[in-house]
Amino acid sequence: MRDKIYTPLTVESAVDARDAVAKILYSLLFHWLTERINGQVYPRHHALSISVLDIYGFEDLSFNSFEQLCINYANEYLQFLFNGIVFRQEQEEYNREQIPWQDIPFNDNQACIDLISSKPHGVLRILDDQSCFPQATDHTFLQKCHYHHGNNKIYLKPKMPLPEFTIKHFAGPVTYQVHKFLDKNYDQVGQEVLDLFSHSKNKMVANLFLVHAEVVGQHRGRVRKSGTRHQPPTVSTKFTLSLLELVDKMERCNPSFIRCIKPNSQKEPGVFETELVTSQLRYSGILETIRIRREGYPVRLAFNDFLFRYKSLVGLKQPPAPDGENCIFMLCKLVPLRPGAYQVGVTKLFLKEEVYQLLESKRERVRQVAALTLQRYTRMFFVRKRYTEFRTKIVRLQAYCRGFLTRKRYLKMRKSLVKFRSLVHMYVTRKRYIKMKLEARRKAEEERRRREEELSKREVVNVSHLVIPAELSSLLQAAAGGRQLHAESLALVQAPHIPEENQLTLPLDINNNPFSRYVQLHFREPMFGMLTVPLETTLTCMDEDLRQEALEVFVMILRFMGDPHLNGAQENLFGNYIIQRGLANQGLRDEILAQLANQVWRNPNHDNAERGWLLLLGCTCCFPPSPRLHTHLLKFVSDHAPAGCRALLQHRLIQANQKSRLLSGSAPETARTYPLALLEWTANRKRANMVLQVTCFDGESFLCPVQSWTSGEDLAGNILRHRGACEEWRGWSVLMKEHGQWAELAGHDYVMDLISDLELQSDFPKQKSYYIISAEDPNRVRPNARLTLFGSGFDSDDEPPSSAPPNLQQPTRLDGYSSHVEADVIGRRSDSERSGSLPGQPLRPVLSDGAR
């Protein structure tokens, strides 16, 4: 391993080393970027091109250092080039037009250029020489400059012993402070730093420094072959070579100069700072260029342009022949001339500025008079035209007025009697109308007061002040956005009517069990009707430990039915919360159903009553009433439920009763585990049937009807009977795949509970999930799952078995089922729609049009 040598540095030296690394990194990156750009845009073959050079300009700051000296040197050289190009262009045009050329004096800045860069004692040359000596300092550099240029007119030494010197540039004198001139000129990076960057983990940085190391190595090799000592190039040397290369390229092309002037330092519109603009004009050499142009003939017009522009001043319609004699003849007629005020070239007429201004002022006056004359004649034409039209209209108006006055007198005489008769009839009719109107208004007011008195006891009041549980309030705030899981999976489909195997019929003794009898037998007080204030005691007789919870449920029912600020998602969540209270406590179920029946009975507010019936329908979808309430509630909904909701309520109550009988009347087993899913809420609102998309082993998909009380065994049995297995259908169930995991449903569990468990919020007060979950990724399993299987617990959906399961035949068309291909489904398939492993798998909730 190579030994490491540590060199202690002062803070100032460390800062200089850091700046040197930053500069070389920036230089290499800038060179790489320009090479890439030139490689893309530079023509591969010889072709004409345009190059753009942008330079900041002359700098005179409060503290001028080595950077300002380099910039001002470049501007000095470019100004020298600019003066030469301007003089050359002027001389070429004068020679082309055969005009005698006179030498024009101008400020030659060659002496300033020699002072800065001439050999062997230019300022930059002295700086390079001092950079070669280890013992040299900024002070020794300054003393050598004073020694060699102390007598130069454009070099000024300070009167006090200060580390600075002054150079008189073309734009003015600039004082430079020599602090750190040698350090900035040397600006070299150690070899160990270059090696460090060459082994950088960043490939781009490593490649930049490897290429730089190769260039430095080649340079050292050439120096060694020549037998001289290797001396790294300084910044001034690099800058001088780059400037000379730039000037050489500019001399080999046709340059055009664009000077940008900044009107103010604040970059605001409409502000012009005279001193700032004057300094910019002086620094950029524009004032000197203007002076040079003014020494000659600044205005140059072609013969044809001159004659065409000023022909109107001498009364000519067409310009004469374009030659010098006609130009001189016209010029002598227009302005008084003095010797040297003009020159006649081969194709152009050269004029002094004062002659051109006289010509332009005369031309402007003539154009103004011509414009006024044209405006005068134009106004006269329009005034005459308006007068003629006005006179014609006046004559026509007079004729119409005479006819109108004659007809008016005739009609006045004819209508006098009719008007008198109409006034009499109007008086009699108006009196009769006012009497009838007052009578009708009086009757309407009496009817309104009577109705208000009748409704004052049952009117719907403001329920926003009613207190609800904090848990429910936080859930409603979370659902304020209105977004619900599976909302985009719902679709309307054209599905055929599917008859049920067990026809649902009303009990024969239903008319013998009115709800009023239940009120008399089981209510604490025989009073039934809508209430607008919270209950003081429960409606039905129940245990003492449940009464407070029942009163809270009634407050939530009032809030649910009367709060106008609930959106769709909040309404579903509020209803599920009330239903969950009944699911969690069997003793509250009859009380909740009785409270809802009490609130919808003769409810005058349609919207309020509609929410009550919707919540009552949701409760019957999740838990059945007790046997003592079932027949009375069925009679109540058959007599008083709205037309669209009556059939659904009857179906749900009868289906729940059948489930109770099937399970030996055990109510806890009959009730569902979770409240309604989004599909059920939507179907109840639209008075529609529910259909689930089910996929079998062989990939065939069906739209299978489903109810709130449909279990996994019922759904699987319907599919198996549809596929031809009419006898061996018991014991089967379904699976659901959602986000990479499988949820297995037991045969006695309800299908909609599986969907509702997935849709409910995580902080909703629901029971713990008892479904068996199978997933490849343990991180994607629901946290409340009771039993979880990791790995491929079921066959992959990407490789379905080649044949159907035993006892299943090829799918045949049965009445009540439609293939997924034949069904008209509105919407698009989601990512979770894949084939299952058991006979059926509910995938996508849809709605079928029409109600059962």
Solvent accessible surface area in square Angstrom, and as a share of the most:
residue,aa,sasa,rsa
1,M,230,1.03
2,R,220,0.80
3,D,135,0.70
4,K,152,0.64
5,I,157,0.80
6,Y,180,0.69
7,T,100,0.58
8,P,124,0.78
9,L,109,0.54
10,T,89,0.52
11,V,124,0.71
12,E,98,0.44
13,S,45,0.29
14,A,46,0.36
15,V,56,0.32
16,D,39,0.20
17,A,46,0.36
18,R,152,0.56
19,D,50,0.26
20,A,11,0.08
21,V,34,0.20
22,A,57,0.44
23,K,89,0.38
24,I,29,0.14
25,L,60,0.30
26,Y,148,0.56
27,S,62,0.40
28,L,25,0.12
29,L,77,0.38
30,F,112,0.47
31,H,107,0.48
32,W,84,0.30
33,L,85,0.42
34,T,42,0.24
35,E,94,0.42
36,R,133,0.49
37,I,89,0.45
38,N,73,0.38
39,G,50,0.48
40,Q,151,0.67
41,V,106,0.61
42,Y,147,0.56
43,P,46,0.29
44,R,216,0.79
45,H,158,0.70
46,H,185,0.83
47,A,56,0.44
48,L,180,0.89
49,S,76,0.49
50,I,163,0.83
51,S,107,0.69
52,V,137,0.79
53,L,90,0.45
54,D,133,0.69
55,I,68,0.35
56,Y,183,0.70
57,G,19,0.18
58,F,20,0.08
59,E,22,0.10
60,D,68,0.35
61,L,94,0.47
62,S,119,0.77
63,F,107,0.45
64,N,4,0.02
65,S,4,0.03
66,F,6,0.02
67,E,73,0.33
68,Q,24,0.11
69,L,0,0.00
70,C,9,0.06
71,I,49,0.25
72,N,0,0.00
73,Y,2,0.01
74,A,7,0.06
75,N,17,0.08
76,E,0,0.00
77,Y,42,0.16
78,L,20,0.10
79,Q,7,0.03
80,F,76,0.32
81,L,15,0.07
82,F,14,0.06
83,N,8,0.04
84,G,37,0.35
85,I,3,0.01
86,V,17,0.10
87,F,27,0.11
88,R,113,0.41
89,Q,96,0.43
90,E,12,0.05
91,Q,78,0.35
92,E,87,0.39
93,E,27,0.12
94,Y,11,0.04
95,N,88,0.45
96,R,148,0.54
97,E,6,0.03
98,Q,142,0.63
99,I,9,0.05
100,P,97,0.61
101,W,68,0.24
102,Q,141,0.63
103,D,128,0.66
104,I,25,0.13
105,P,100,0.63
106,F,78,0.32
107,N,108,0.56
108,D,89,0.46
109,N,10,0.05
110,Q,64,0.28
111,A,59,0.46
112,C,5,0.03
113,I,8,0.04
114,D,59,0.31
115,L,5,0.03
116,I,0,0.00
117,S,17,0.11
118,S,40,0.26
119,K,154,0.65
120,P,86,0.54
121,H,81,0.36
122,G,0,0.00
123,V,0,0.00
124,L,5,0.03
125,R,70,0.26
126,I,6,0.03
127,L,0,0.00
128,D,23,0.12
129,D,73,0.38
130,Q,7,0.03
131,S,20,0.13
132,C,66,0.39
133,F,120,0.50
134,P,128,0.80
135,Q,160,0.71
136,A,20,0.15
137,T,68,0.39
138,D,31,0.16
139,H,116,0.52
140,T,53,0.31
141,F,0,0.00
142,L,6,0.03
143,Q,85,0.38
144,K,86,0.37
145,C,0,0.00
146,H,28,0.13
147,Y,179,0.68
148,H,65,0.29
149,H,18,0.08
150,G,25,0.24
151,N,157,0.81
152,N,55,0.28
153,K,177,0.75
154,I,32,0.16
155,Y,3,0.01
156,L,75,0.37
157,K,106,0.45
158,P,35,0.22
159,K,205,0.87
160,M,128,0.57
161,P,128,0.81
162,L,90,0.45
163,P,81,0.51
164,E,33,0.15
165,F,0,0.00
166,T,22,0.13
167,I,0,0.00
168,K,87,0.37
169,H,13,0.06
170,F,56,0.24
171,A,4,0.03
172,G,21,0.21
173,P,85,0.54
174,V,2,0.01
175,T,46,0.27
176,Y,0,0.00
177,Q,34,0.15
178,V,1,0.01
179,H,104,0.46
180,K,42,0.18
181,F,0,0.00
182,L,19,0.10
183,D,72,0.38
184,K,49,0.21
185,N,0,0.00
186,Y,96,0.36
187,D,41,0.21
188,Q,57,0.25
189,V,26,0.15
190,G,32,0.31
191,Q,81,0.36
192,E,125,0.56
193,V,39,0.23
194,L,13,0.07
195,D,61,0.32
196,L,130,0.65
197,F,45,0.19
198,S,14,0.09
199,H,152,0.68
200,S,37,0.24
201,K,201,0.85
202,N,83,0.43
203,K,166,0.70
204,M,75,0.33
205,V,31,0.18
206,A,11,0.09
207,N,82,0.42
208,L,18,0.09
209,F,1,0.00
210,L,85,0.42
211,V,90,0.52
212,H,43,0.19
213,A,36,0.28
214,E,109,0.49
215,V,87,0.50
216,V,37,0.21
217,G,38,0.37
218,Q,112,0.50
219,H,64,0.28
220,R,81,0.30
221,G,26,0.25
222,R,145,0.53
223,V,22,0.13
224,R,174,0.63
225,K,180,0.76
226,S,76,0.49
227,G,67,0.65
228,T,87,0.51
229,R,213,0.78
230,H,49,0.22
231,Q,74,0.33
232,P,34,0.21
233,P,55,0.35
234,T,8,0.05
235,V,42,0.24
236,S,1,0.01
237,T,46,0.27
238,K,106,0.45
239,F,60,0.25
240,T,14,0.08
241,L,113,0.56
242,S,65,0.42
243,L,9,0.05
244,L,76,0.38
245,E,102,0.46
246,L,52,0.26
247,V,10,0.05
248,D,69,0.35
249,K,105,0.45
250,M,24,0.11
251,E,108,0.49
252,R,167,0.61
253,C,69,0.41
254,N,149,0.77
255,P,24,0.15
256,S,102,0.66
257,F,68,0.28
258,I,153,0.78
259,R,90,0.33
260,C,118,0.70
261,I,63,0.32
262,K,95,0.40
263,P,62,0.39
264,N,2,0.01
265,S,66,0.43
266,Q,109,0.48
267,K,175,0.74
268,E,92,0.41
269,P,130,0.82
270,G,89,0.86
271,V,57,0.33
272,F,140,0.58
273,E,51,0.23
274,T,93,0.54
275,E,150,0.67
276,L,43,0.22
277,V,14,0.08
278,T,56,0.33
279,S,24,0.16
280,Q,35,0.16
281,L,44,0.22
282,R,101,0.37
283,Y,56,0.21
284,S,21,0.14
285,G,3,0.03
286,I,36,0.18
287,L,75,0.37
288,E,29,0.13
289,T,23,0.13
290,I,82,0.42
291,R,85,0.31
292,I,3,0.01
293,R,87,0.32
294,R,165,0.60
295,E,89,0.40
296,G,10,0.10
297,Y,25,0.09
298,P,29,0.18
299,V,18,0.10
300,R,40,0.15
301,L,36,0.18
302,A,35,0.27
303,F,17,0.07
304,N,87,0.44
305,D,83,0.43
306,F,0,0.00
307,L,1,0.00
308,F,130,0.54
309,R,85,0.31
310,Y,0,0.00
311,K,33,0.14
312,S,57,0.36
313,L,31,0.15
314,V,46,0.26
315,G,66,0.64
316,L,75,0.37
317,K,182,0.77
318,Q,142,0.63
319,P,41,0.26
320,P,49,0.31
321,A,61,0.48
322,P,81,0.51
323,D,57,0.30
324,G,14,0.13
325,E,141,0.63
326,N,43,0.22
327,C,0,0.00
328,I,53,0.27
329,F,126,0.53
330,M,7,0.03
331,L,0,0.00
332,C,74,0.44
333,K,125,0.53
334,L,13,0.06
335,V,4,0.02
336,P,118,0.74
337,L,53,0.26
338,R,126,0.46
339,P,129,0.81
340,G,38,0.37
341,A,1,0.00
342,Y,57,0.22
343,Q,57,0.25
344,V,48,0.27
345,G,12,0.12
346,V,77,0.44
347,T,75,0.43
348,K,60,0.25
349,L,0,0.00
350,F,0,0.00
351,L,0,0.00
352,K,38,0.16
353,E,67,0.30
354,E,80,0.36
355,V,6,0.03
356,Y,51,0.19
357,Q,93,0.42
358,L,83,0.41
359,L,0,0.00
360,E,36,0.16
361,S,46,0.30
362,K,64,0.27
363,R,43,0.16
364,E,105,0.47
365,R,136,0.49
366,V,59,0.34
367,R,127,0.46
368,Q,108,0.48
369,V,97,0.56
370,A,59,0.45
371,A,45,0.35
372,L,96,0.48
373,T,45,0.26
374,L,126,0.63
375,Q,78,0.35
376,R,136,0.50
377,Y,125,0.48
378,T,56,0.32
379,R,143,0.52
380,M,78,0.35
381,F,118,0.49
382,F,97,0.40
383,V,80,0.46
384,R,156,0.57
385,K,102,0.43
386,R,142,0.52
387,Y,139,0.53
388,T,84,0.49
389,E,78,0.35
390,F,125,0.52
391,R,149,0.54
392,T,69,0.40
393,K,126,0.54
394,I,59,0.30
395,V,84,0.48
396,R,134,0.49
397,L,97,0.48
398,Q,85,0.38
399,A,57,0.44
400,Y,142,0.54
401,C,57,0.34
402,R,153,0.56
403,G,23,0.22
404,F,113,0.47
405,L,91,0.45
406,T,79,0.46
407,R,145,0.53
408,K,110,0.47
409,R,145,0.53
410,Y,136,0.52
411,L,75,0.37
412,K,149,0.63
413,M,158,0.71
414,R,148,0.54
415,K,104,0.44
416,S,63,0.41
417,L,135,0.67
418,V,76,0.43
419,K,129,0.54
420,F,133,0.55
421,R,137,0.50
422,S,55,0.36
423,L,86,0.43
424,V,73,0.42
425,H,111,0.49
426,M,87,0.39
427,Y,147,0.56
428,V,71,0.41
429,T,75,0.44
430,R,134,0.49
431,K,133,0.56
432,R,133,0.49
433,Y,126,0.48
434,I,83,0.42
435,K,152,0.65
436,M,125,0.56
437,K,92,0.39
438,L,102,0.51
439,E,69,0.31
440,A,61,0.47
441,R,141,0.51
442,R,116,0.42
443,K,118,0.50
444,A,64,0.50
445,E,58,0.26
446,E,90,0.40
447,E,61,0.28
448,R,112,0.41
449,R,143,0.52
450,R,113,0.41
451,R,142,0.52
452,E,89,0.40
453,E,125,0.56
454,E,104,0.47
455,L,81,0.40
456,S,64,0.41
457,K,168,0.71
458,R,89,0.32
459,E,85,0.38
460,V,49,0.28
461,V,62,0.35
462,N,102,0.52
463,V,9,0.05
464,S,56,0.36
465,H,129,0.58
466,L,18,0.09
467,V,130,0.75
468,I,25,0.13
469,P,35,0.22
470,A,85,0.66
471,E,75,0.34
472,L,0,0.00
473,S,38,0.25
474,S,59,0.38
475,L,1,0.01
476,L,19,0.09
477,Q,134,0.60
478,A,74,0.57
479,A,10,0.07
480,A,58,0.45
481,G,70,0.68
482,G,35,0.34
483,R,199,0.73
484,Q,51,0.23
485,L,80,0.40
486,H,20,0.09
487,A,43,0.33
488,E,119,0.54
489,S,15,0.09
490,L,39,0.19
491,A,9,0.07
492,L,86,0.43
493,V,1,0.01
494,Q,113,0.50
495,A,18,0.14
496,P,59,0.37
497,H,122,0.55
498,I,19,0.10
499,P,72,0.45
500,E,71,0.32
501,E,132,0.59
502,N,106,0.54
503,Q,129,0.57
504,L,40,0.20
505,T,103,0.60
506,L,72,0.36
507,P,44,0.27
508,L,184,0.92
509,D,73,0.38
510,I,14,0.07
511,N,107,0.55
512,N,94,0.48
513,N,27,0.14
514,P,46,0.29
515,F,12,0.05
516,S,65,0.42
517,R,111,0.41
518,Y,0,0.00
519,V,7,0.04
520,Q,131,0.58
521,L,120,0.60
522,H,45,0.20
523,F,13,0.05
524,R,76,0.28
525,E,98,0.44
526,P,106,0.67
527,M,134,0.60
528,F,48,0.20
529,G,6,0.06
530,M,6,0.03
531,L,53,0.26
532,T,28,0.16
533,V,95,0.54
534,P,55,0.35
535,L,26,0.13
536,E,168,0.75
537,T,59,0.34
538,T,3,0.01
539,L,19,0.09
540,T,6,0.03
541,C,81,0.48
542,M,29,0.13
543,D,92,0.48
544,E,118,0.53
545,D,117,0.61
546,L,25,0.12
547,R,65,0.24
548,Q,116,0.52
549,E,46,0.21
550,A,0,0.00
551,L,33,0.17
552,E,70,0.31
553,V,0,0.00
554,F,0,0.00
555,V,24,0.14
556,M,1,0.00
557,I,0,0.00
558,L,10,0.05
559,R,41,0.15
560,F,0,0.00
561,M,6,0.03
562,G,18,0.18
563,D,10,0.05
564,P,105,0.66
565,H,147,0.65
566,L,22,0.11
567,N,51,0.26
568,G,43,0.41
569,A,6,0.04
570,Q,23,0.10
571,E,20,0.09
572,N,5,0.02
573,L,15,0.07
574,F,1,0.00
575,G,0,0.00
576,N,10,0.05
577,Y,7,0.03
578,I,0,0.00
579,I,0,0.00
580,Q,9,0.04
581,R,40,0.15
582,G,0,0.00
583,L,10,0.05
584,A,74,0.57
585,N,38,0.20
586,Q,91,0.40
587,G,39,0.37
588,L,0,0.00
589,R,16,0.06
590,D,18,0.09
591,E,2,0.01
592,I,0,0.00
593,L,1,0.00
594,A,0,0.00
595,Q,0,0.00
596,L,0,0.00
597,A,0,0.00
598,N,2,0.01
599,Q,2,0.01
600,V,7,0.04
601,W,52,0.18
602,R,191,0.70
603,N,19,0.10
604,P,65,0.41
605,N,62,0.32
606,H,139,0.62
607,D,102,0.53
608,N,9,0.05
609,A,13,0.10
610,E,81,0.36
611,R,38,0.14
612,G,0,0.00
613,W,11,0.04
614,L,11,0.06
615,L,0,0.00
616,L,0,0.00
617,L,0,0.00
618,G,0,0.00
619,C,0,0.00
620,T,1,0.00
621,C,0,0.00
622,C,0,0.00
623,F,0,0.00
624,P,8,0.05
625,P,11,0.07
626,S,30,0.19
627,P,125,0.78
628,R,125,0.45
629,L,0,0.00
630,H,14,0.06
631,T,29,0.17
632,H,16,0.07
633,L,1,0.00
634,L,0,0.00
635,K,34,0.14
636,F,4,0.01
637,V,1,0.00
638,S,21,0.13
639,D,70,0.36
640,H,84,0.37
641,A,2,0.02
642,P,57,0.36
643,A,89,0.69
644,G,39,0.38
645,C,1,0.00
646,R,89,0.32
647,A,37,0.29
648,L,4,0.02
649,L,0,0.00
650,Q,32,0.14
651,H,48,0.21
652,R,10,0.04
653,L,0,0.00
654,I,16,0.08
655,Q,20,0.09
656,A,0,0.00
657,N,29,0.15
658,Q,68,0.30
659,K,32,0.14
660,S,18,0.12
661,R,177,0.65
662,L,134,0.67
663,L,60,0.30
664,S,109,0.70
665,G,48,0.47
666,S,36,0.23
667,A,26,0.20
668,P,82,0.52
669,E,109,0.49
670,T,0,0.00
671,A,11,0.09
672,R,7,0.02
673,T,22,0.13
674,Y,0,0.00
675,P,0,0.00
676,L,2,0.01
677,A,1,0.01
678,L,16,0.08
679,L,1,0.00
680,E,2,0.01
681,W,2,0.01
682,T,23,0.13
683,A,1,0.01
684,N,2,0.01
685,R,84,0.31
686,K,114,0.48
687,R,59,0.22
688,A,6,0.05
689,N,18,0.09
690,M,4,0.02
691,V,2,0.01
692,L,0,0.00
693,Q,1,0.01
694,V,0,0.00
695,T,9,0.05
696,C,3,0.02
697,F,31,0.13
698,D,60,0.31
699,G,45,0.44
700,E,43,0.19
701,S,13,0.08
702,F,6,0.02
703,L,3,0.01
704,C,0,0.00
705,P,15,0.10
706,V,2,0.01
707,Q,19,0.08
708,S,1,0.00
709,W,6,0.02
710,T,14,0.08
711,S,8,0.05
712,G,0,0.00
713,E,44,0.20
714,D,49,0.25
715,L,0,0.00
716,A,0,0.00
717,G,0,0.00
718,N,38,0.20
719,I,3,0.01
720,L,1,0.01
721,R,51,0.18
722,H,4,0.02
723,R,5,0.02
724,G,37,0.35
725,A,10,0.08
726,C,84,0.50
727,E,155,0.69
728,E,101,0.45
729,W,42,0.15
730,R,166,0.61
731,G,71,0.68
732,W,74,0.26
733,S,15,0.10
734,V,0,0.00
735,L,1,0.00
736,M,10,0.04
737,K,27,0.11
738,E,18,0.08
739,H,110,0.49
740,G,35,0.33
741,Q,11,0.05
742,W,22,0.08
743,A,3,0.02
744,E,57,0.26
745,L,1,0.01
746,A,43,0.33
747,G,22,0.21
748,H,142,0.63
749,D,11,0.05
750,Y,13,0.05
751,V,0,0.00
752,M,0,0.00
753,D,1,0.00
754,L,0,0.00
755,I,4,0.02
756,S,1,0.00
757,D,3,0.01
758,L,25,0.12
759,E,31,0.14
760,L,22,0.11
761,Q,56,0.25
762,S,114,0.74
763,D,86,0.45
764,F,7,0.03
765,P,50,0.32
766,K,43,0.18
767,Q,85,0.38
768,K,116,0.49
769,S,1,0.00
770,Y,60,0.23
771,Y,3,0.01
772,I,56,0.28
773,I,0,0.00
774,S,3,0.02
775,A,3,0.02
776,E,118,0.53
777,D,54,0.28
778,P,76,0.48
779,N,137,0.70
780,R,127,0.46
781,V,24,0.14
782,R,35,0.13
783,P,134,0.84
784,N,37,0.19
785,A,16,0.13
786,R,160,0.59
787,L,88,0.44
788,T,40,0.23
789,L,75,0.37
790,F,117,0.49
791,G,31,0.29
792,S,91,0.59
793,G,42,0.40
794,F,49,0.21
795,D,87,0.45
796,S,63,0.41
797,D,28,0.14
798,D,105,0.55
799,E,136,0.61
800,P,72,0.45
801,P,58,0.37
802,S,125,0.80
803,S,79,0.51
804,A,27,0.21
805,P,18,0.11
806,P,110,0.69
807,N,99,0.51
808,L,24,0.12
809,Q,121,0.54
810,Q,134,0.59
811,P,41,0.26
812,T,75,0.43
813,R,153,0.56
814,L,68,0.34
815,D,122,0.63
816,G,3,0.03
817,Y,22,0.08
818,S,8,0.05
819,S,26,0.17
820,H,42,0.19
821,V,136,0.78
822,E,109,0.49
823,A,13,0.10
824,D,87,0.45
825,V,32,0.18
826,I,109,0.55
827,G,60,0.57
828,R,199,0.73
829,R,110,0.40
830,S,44,0.29
831,D,132,0.69
832,S,25,0.16
833,E,13,0.06
834,R,109,0.40
835,S,20,0.13
836,G,8,0.08
837,S,10,0.06
838,L,52,0.26
839,P,2,0.01
840,G,0,0.00
841,Q,0,0.00
842,P,1,0.01
843,L,22,0.11
844,R,8,0.03
845,P,4,0.03
846,V,0,0.00
847,L,3,0.02
848,S,6,0.04
849,D,73,0.38
850,G,47,0.45
851,A,54,0.42
852,R,47,0.17
